[in-house]
Amino acid sequence: MASKLSGNGLFESSRLILPEHREAILKHKKEQERRGKPVMDEQAIEEMMQILMESYNQKTEVQLVVFNPFEDEVISGIIGAFNAGRVKLYMNDEDYTWINMAEITSASL
């Protein structure tokens, strides 16, 4: 068995990372995973708008994929209103959220 005092053993066995450094490393790794927003063509935007309008007019449930720089979020509900580039999505009878239409990457019934 080799002695910890020979070679670089003393320093190898006593490594530690300060909490501030660990947080900085984790934050840097998280930032490396950030991704850009996909660019949608006109046809995809038009199809998405038709689905949103159908949900609004017929009060049917729609699934929206909302862009997030780290992981997309899937939200289901019924479109309740359109207002200044936003969509009011009712998740149930009482809960709703406003979603920017620019952040929606896809919609399906």
N, C-alpha and C positions, 0 to 999 in steps of 0.2 A: 504494500500500500504506500503510495507516494505521500510525502509530507506536504501539507498546505503551505509551508514556508519556502519550499523550493520553487524556482521558476517564478511564475506570475500567480501562484496559488493564493497568496495572501489577499491580493486584490480581487481575484475571481470569486472568492468565497464571501466577500464583503460588499458586493454591489447592491446599491439601493437607488431608488428613484424618488425624488421629492414629489409630493402630491401635486404641486403646481406644474411640474414638468410632465407628469403623467396626464393631467388634464389637457395640457397643451398638445401632447402627442395624440390623444384621442380626438380632440377637436380638429386637428390637422387631418387625421385619417377620415373623419366624417366629411370634411370639406372636399376631400379628394373624390368622394362618392357622388358629389353634386352633379346633376346633369342638366342639360339645357332643355328648353321647351320645344316640343316637336312643331314643325311648320305644317299647317294643314292647307291643302289645296282648296280651290273654290268649290269643287264638286262635293268634297267631304263636309265642308261648312254648310252647303245647301242641304245635304242629306240630314245633317244634325239638326238644322233649323226645322225641317219638316217633321222630324220625330218630336222635337220640343213642342211645336204647334199642335201636333196630334194629341200629345199628352195633355196639353192645355185645353183644347177643344172638347175632347172626349173624356176627360178626367181619368185617364188610364195611367198606370204606374210606369215610370221610366227609370232606367239605370244610367247614371252619369259617371263618367270617369273624369275626375278632376285632377289637374296637373299639380304635382308637388315636386320640388327639386330632388327629393330623395326617394320617394315612393308614391305612386299614384294612389288616389283614394276613390273607392267606388261608393256612390251614394244612391239610394233608391228612394223614390217618392213620386208625388204628383205635382206637376207644374201648376202654380197658383197665379202667377203674374209675371209680367215682363216690365222692367223699369230701368231706363238709362244704362243699358248694357249689362243688366243683371237679371237673374232668374230667381223667383221665389219658389223654393222647393219645399213642399209639405211632406215630412217623413211620416206623420200620423195626423190625427185630427187637430192637435194642438201645437205640435213642434214643427217649426219651419226654419229654414236658413236661406240667406241670400247668397247666390253664387255668381261670380263674375263670368260672363259668357266667354271671355277671352281665356279663362282658365279651364274650360271644358274641352277635353280632347276627344271624347266620343260619347255617343248616346245610343241607347237601344231600348226597345219596348219589352 
